[in-house]
Every structure is written in C-alpha cells, then in structure tokens.
Amino acid sequence: MNAPFTFGTKAETLRNLAGRVRSGVIGECMHFSCEQWRAGPEQVLACIQATFDGRSVAVRSSALSEDAATSSMAGAFLSILNVATSDRNALDTAVGQVVESMTGNPKDQVLVQAMARDIVVSGVVMTYDMVHGAPYFCIDYDDETGRTDAVTSGNGVHKSLYVHRECPAHLIRSDRIAAILRLARELEQICHCAALDIEFGLDSRGEAHLFQVRRIALARNWHPVTERRVHRQLAQAERFIEQASLPRPGILGERTILAVMPDWNPAEIIGTTPRPLAASLYRHLITERVWGRARARMGYRDTGSVELMVTINHHPYIDVRNSFNSFLPAALPDEIGSHLVNAWLRRLEDHPEFHDKIEFEIVPTCLDFCFDTVFQDRYPGLLSPDGMSRYRESLRRLTLDSLVPGPGNTLDQALRDAALLDEALSHQHPEGPDLDWAAHLLDRCKASGTLPFAVAARHAFIAETLLRSAVRRNALTQDRLAQFKRGIHTVTRDLLTDYQAAGTGALAREAFFRRYGHLRPGTYEITSLRYDERDDLFTDMEPSIPPPDAGVFTPTAKETQAIDALLSGTGFTGIDTRTLLEHAAKAIAARERIKFIFTRCLSDALSAIVRWGAAHGLSRDDLSFLDWDAIHASRHRAVMDDMDRHYLDLADQARRSMDAAHAMRLSHILFGGRDIHVATLNRSVPNFIGLGHATGAVARLGANTPSTVQIQGRIVCIENADPGFDWIFTKSPGALVTQYGGANSHMAVRCAELGLPAAIGVGEQIYRRISNAHHVELNCAGKILRPVEAA
C-alpha cells in the first residue's frame, strides 16, 4: 500500500508521485542540493552523465521557497532546457547558472529531468481559476512550436481553454484535452488536493508527460461560495443562450451565435466586462434601436425592435443573427435571405477567427468588384441562378444608392444632421437640473449624433470594401491605397496641429480645450477624465512636427482606366473613379468627424451626471455602477429613501454582481450550450495597418494613464482604444497595438491617415504576450508581430 502522499520541493514532489500516476509518464529525473554541488561539482556531473547516458536534459531550480503551500515563486528562478549531457562544459555551465539563480540557501536543490521526446502539445493546467477560485480547469497550451516551455516562458503563441469542473464528458471533443483532464483529475486524487498547478506535455501518441505539480498558493484567498455561485450562473446562462436561438418574428435564420467583436464590437468600445453605466449608455445610444434604424435608412432590411447587444452576467455579446439580418437588402425575399443568414452563421462557426471581420470575410454588405468570384468560392451552390441574380441586383442597387452624390444621399443627410448638433453644442449651456440636462443631451446625441454616425460608418465600410476589392483586382496597389488614405484630412490631423500650437503658445489653451476638451479615453466610461479635467496634457510636452498633409490623391491615368472599367463592369452606371474616391474620402472623414461631435454630446452628458452625483454624495466610481435607466427613473418615479442611500445600495449590489461576473469564464464566441461549459479564447488574426515597420520598447496604457508617460518611438499597447486616446498621436509613438478593434475601427483609420504602423484587434493571447514584452517588432508588410531582444 502506498504511503500517504506529501508535497515537497519541486523535485521531491515528482519523486513522491513516481509509480503512483497511471494517466501520464514522469520522465527519469534526479536531484541534488546546492551544498552537494559546491562540495563536489565533478562528482555531481559524473552522476548526471552516468544517469542520462548522453541524452538531453532539463536543468531546473528546485528551491525550498518554491512550490510551498503559501507561495509558489513560479518562474522566479532559472530553468535551462535541452542541455546535452555529453557536453560536460555545457552541463557544468547550466547547473552553475541554475544554482546562482536561487536564494543562496545550501539546501536548495537542482532538478535534472530527461527531455521528453516527440512533444506536440505542452502547457499548464490549473485545476481552479487561480485568481477567483472559480471551478474551471484552466488550460494554456501550445500545439505549434513543439517546445515544452512555450507557455511557462511567456514567449510562445498559445491557446487558452476553460473547462467547467462539472462539464459532461461528451462535450470534450478533443482527445488531447480529455487526456490532460484525466491526468489533472488523477493528480487531484493522489495529492488529496483540488487546487493544483500542473505542467504537462503530450507526445504524438497522445501520452501525457508530467513535468511539474504544485499547489496553487492563492487558494487560501478564495471565497468559499464562488464554486456554487458559478455553477448556478452557468445553468442560467445556458438557458439564456438556448432562448436566444429560438425563432424570432421577422428575423431570419435557424439559430444565432453570440460574439463579443462582430458588427458594433462592444469589446472594442466598452470592454468585455463593462460597468453598468457604460454598458447601459452604449445600449441606449447604439444597440437598442439606432443601429437598425441607420441601416434601414440606407436600404437594408428593417429589423424592427430587436436589439443588437445582449449581456450575460455583465459580459456584452452581439446577437449575430440579428446583425446578419440587418445586412440583407430590404428588397430581398425572405426565402433567399434565410439561405444567406444560415450560410453566414455556418461560415462563422467554421472560421471563428473572422469574428471581428464579418463584413470582409463573412457577409457581403455591398456589391464590390470581387463579389461574383468570392461569393461562389465561399458559398458554392447556395442560391439558384434566379436567387443569385436577385441578390446581386439588390446589392448593386443598395451600393449604387450610397455612391450617387446629391441632397438625397444618406451620407450627406448624416453630415447635415451632425452639423446642426455641432452648432447647437457650440452655443448652448447647461439649463435646468443636471439630470434633466443629461437626459436632454443623450436624446440629442441619439437623434443627431449616433444615428448619423451609424450611417456614416456604414458608408465608410462600403467605401473600404470597394477599395480593397480594387486592390485585389490590381486596379490599385496596397501602397497607393495607403497613400490615398493618408491624404484624407480628418479631425485627427487638426488635433495634432492644434495641440502643438497650444503647447507652444501659438494657440490659447482655452481655445484648444473648447474644441477638444470633451475627449476622454473610454468614451462611455464616467471614471475616465476629460482632456479639460486633466492637468498633465501639456506637461513634459515634446516638440514635434505634425505629420505633413499628404495632399490630394490623384489617380494615374492607368489607375483611372482600371477603376472605371471595374465600375462599369459591376453595373455602377454614372459612377466614375473620381466619384468613387471622393465618396470614399468623404465617408471616412465623415465617420471621424461625426464621432467627434457625438462624443462631445455624450461627454457633456456624463459631466452633468457627475455633477448630479456629487450633489447627492455619489462619486464617479459609485455612478459607474449604476444603470442609466435606474438613474433616469428618479425623474419620473419618486425615490422613497435618502437619495444617497438608495443609489449607494444599488451601486454596492452591482459591485458584488460584477465581482461574481469576473469569476465566470465565457468564450468570446458562443455557438450553443457547450460553450458555457467549455470556454475557448479565440485567437484573432491581427489587422495590420499600412506597410510600415517599427521596433521598440513597449508602453502599455490605460484610460487614466497620465499623458506624461514616455511613448515617443515606443510600441504603444492599448486594450480598446477610442477617440479619447488621440492624445497619444501628439507624442510621436513608434507603432500601435490594440487587443480589440477591426480593420475599419477608429484607431485603424487614425493610423492609416498618419502612416503609423499598427496591429489592430490582435486578440487576448497575442495582446497579453506583446504588452508584457520589453521590446516588440511590428512589420505590417510582412504581417509580423513578435517580441524581440532589446538591442
């Protein structure tokens, strides 16, 4: 009978597990103390060489302070892999370096392990969520490099998977994941400990190799009810997703998919777990009705009262079926529309990496110059010849309507509406109670700000799609397209010029703040300070010259002939190259201009809410946890308690609710109930902007990072960057990397205009690796984004 299991040092724990584990292999290993090494290194080296007989080994630390019950010190000391035991000098050097990396305690140990061969998957599994104690097997793994340390070193591109501890076995479709879970569950039983950190590898035969086991030191901090609460919430979330996929009146498609980055991309704008006020304002101004009304105005299908965004435990998702319906031309029969929506949903499930590129990779939202070939390649035989003809013609008419200039053009109407709002904001001052003024501003923002913005944004997407297809048809080069975009004069160039002028005294700072003071990083986030509320905007300002205006882009005769031929061949009668390029420039500039206007209206509304809150003893932080509807309700429903007590209670409830939400792991894409139990973090394909190249140190920024931070020449990393982050362009960054965002997002447009190399929407795993690196290389032409050694 085996003796009771006990944990020891890293080496001792593996020794104690030897012979007990049936679900995996523990490779041959030995260990010795630093005291033994210093007393007789030649004897130790001889023992290693005799034990491993010329094989390669891993030489790893096994300090007494590592892997303890109260602290792990993971990664604090050195490990050296692939050391050839036949090379005595290399072995001597490796052991010496590992010894020197530890604490100096003579009882610290060195662990020598035979290198596992033919490893195709390696990684780490935590048997509980390390931070919250949520009941998930948290698996980070690398199945591309063949290295055994890709995850633990932080240098590999790895994948992440969260499996609920009570997940039914039939939902685990991967044999590899099943093997990892078998090993983890067996180790829990052997060790009589359910909170384990396990380093593993899988070989090509599917056999698991155990490299290390330790207790999760943070387990002592976990709340005891977290496991029960997450289990209960998962059941509710599963029912919600099933309900979301039921048939909807007036909505085509057999089911839905929920995702964080398609269409209006809440992950980019408000984050993946926004506070209640930001989420409710985003719904109020965009995803409740505005998104659908704007598209119906342009000739797309009217989706009625359905909402675009849903939330699951404070996690916002786009209802992709609703989104796809809104991209159908209004004149298209339901039968054809149903075939299209279902096919688009299937393609997204087959290619989840396209979840932030649906307009370019999934859904044809206009008739571009590559439509006929691309549609047949992606959806062969989907529509009958008659159905295909009707679909193509409806797209042609919709696209042509957007391109034809004139007073009836919806883009021109959007610009007129936004100009009226801009004029009103320039002259009006707060009137009446602060909450009434906030409500008034938000109503104006919705009617004359976000609605025109949604129209302009759709025009910009159409223009971008047409220009990209012109490049694919060789009518333009990618470099010439980038040159065209640099010639578009947007509000960003004005901001950079005025910032320099205000910094040098050529422009009064009061005038600068009158125009740009409303900007705040985190457009919907009330805790984020406006430019005119910061005292650091001009501190330590570096003198620099704004990027020169690229001038008016003039197509060559060859380009004009080629684009004219594409326009004529696609059926866009009356549209020539000049008209197309003028419309594209106008649409791209209009989107940024209208966004600038409506964010002022929203920012002023947030300031009014701050004043209202201060009058009732509520801080910005308190307010951020209040839903707008709950705040707004006090205008028409009497609060039957002290105002501060009433709203502080609601804020505290929301804080507790959000604490619980952070413990719940949800996939970025939810195809059905399985994804509630098995959550994958899909890796995004970065959107590389331009053809530039940059290498430099990393600067990671947040919403309230002071503008005095040094970013000149650096690779700036921001999770979700919106117009409030435009101040970074005044500091001459070397490049920009964002976790969220699409090819047509605000920051993509800014970087294209300024010729700044950028990788937009790189996804959670890549962003984490890049933002934690010291130096990074970004090569947009080569589509390369990677950490590099500092020069």
Order of alpha helices (4+ residues) and beta strands (2+ residues): alpha-beta-alpha-alpha-beta-beta-alpha-beta-beta-beta-beta-alpha-beta-beta-alpha-beta-alpha-alpha-alpha-beta-beta-alpha-alpha-alpha-alpha-alpha-alpha-alpha-alpha-alpha-alpha-alpha-alpha-alpha-alpha-alpha-alpha-beta-alpha-beta-beta-beta-beta-beta-alpha-beta-alpha-beta-beta
